Amino acid sequence: MKNQYKMGALTTLRLMPSTKSEVKSFTEILKAEILSGYENPLSTAILLKALEDVVSSLRKDSDIEEVIMNEASKYNEKTFETSGAKFTIQLMGVKYNYDKCEDSTWSGLNDNLNVIKGKMKERESVLKAHPNKWVDADTGEVIYPAPKTGKEKVTITLI
């Protein structure tokens, strides 16, 4: 690890903006510096990727989630404000398992849906196999290739 982390990782983190207005201002300043050509944009992209990975890793860490939830539960409210931020305790990623309902109507609809999804996947495979327009021998239809959409981006993998 680099020498600047000797002071403590949280001390380093506290140098970052921590309010909505600070984030906006910091973002605008950083964007201006990047666009000015002051530094190689790829070097900046590496720093941003590293920061993104740190944040993502910590936000997903179950130990971190647990201590945050424990601290938040001390407020005995679903929504509270402290240290310039609003916190809300809420159920996330709610999923219902309808298979367990033993509802024949839902089960029948689900079976039909799965059959249709399977048929669509089969047809999509046929369509992907034809990069040019073609005539369907069964229907006589002229079928055009499915256009690809997307955006070209540079991906970054830290090594």
C-alpha positions, -999 to 999 in steps of 0.1 A, spaced: 0 0 0 12 35 -7 26 57 21 -3 81 23 -24 53 38 -2 53 70 -24 80 84 -54 57 82 -77 47 54 -107 65 70 -87 97 74 -80 95 36 -117 88 29 -127 118 50 -108 140 25 -136 132 0 -168 152 -3 -195 142 21 -225 164 13 -246 167 -18 -232 201 -26 -197 191 -20 -201 161 -43 -215 183 -70 -187 209 -67 -160 182 -65 -174 165 -96 -175 197 -116 -139 206 -106 -126 171 -113 -144 171 -147 -129 204 -156 -94 191 -147 -99 159 -167 -111 178 -198 -83 204 -195 -58 178 -204 -39 184 -172 -34 147 -168 -36 117 -190 -73 106 -190 -63 70 -188 -45 76 -155 -75 93 -142 -97 64 -154 -75 40 -134 -80 61 -102 -118 63 -108 -119 25 -113 -99 19 -82 -122 42 -62 -153 25 -77 -140 -9 -68 -132 2 -32 -167 16 -27 -184 -13 -44 -165 -39 -23 -173 -21 10 -210 -15 1 -214 -52 -6 -195 -65 24 -218 -82 48 -198 -73 79 -199 -36 69 -237 -39 62 -242 -54 96 -224 -28 116 -241 0 97 -275 -17 104 -267 -21 140 -258 15 144 -288 27 124 -312 6 146 -301 25 177 -321 54 164 -354 34 168 -368 50 136 -372 39 100 -360 74 88 -336 97 107 -310 123 100 -275 126 114 -242 140 104 -257 158 74 -274 128 58 -308 112 58 -309 74 66 -338 51 58 -341 15 70 -360 -4 44 -365 -39 31 -345 -42 -1 -347 -68 -29 -381 -81 -20 -390 -112 -39 -421 -133 -38 -421 -170 -44 -454 -176 -62 -446 -213 -67 -453 -218 -30 -489 -204 -33 -503 -235 -49 -525 -213 -72 -534 -233 -103 -542 -201 -123 -508 -186 -116 -490 -220 -123 -508 -223 -156 -500 -188 -167 -463 -194 -156 -462 -226 -176 -475 -208 -207 -450 -180 -202 -421 -204 -200 -432 -221 -232 -435 -188 -250 -401 -176 -237 -385 -209 -249 -401 -204 -284 -388 -168 -285 -353 -178 -276 -354 -204 -304 -366 -178 -329 -340 -153 -317 -313 -179 -324 -326 -183 -359 -327 -145 -364 -292 -140 -351 -279 -166 -376 -290 -144 -405 -268 -113 -407 -286 -102 -440 -322 -100 -450 -337 -133 -460 -369 -150 -470 -386 -173 -446 -393 -205 -466 -423 -214 -444 -441 -180 -445 -426 -162 -476 -419 -132 -454 -389 -110 -460 -371 -108 -427 -345 -82 -419 -316 -87 -395 -321 -75 -359 -300 -43 -355 -274 -44 -327 -275 -15 -303 -250 -5 -277 -223 19 -269 -186 13 -273 -167 19 -241 -133 13 -226 -133 -12 -198 -107 -11 -171 -93 -41 -152 -69 -33 -124 -39 -56 -123 
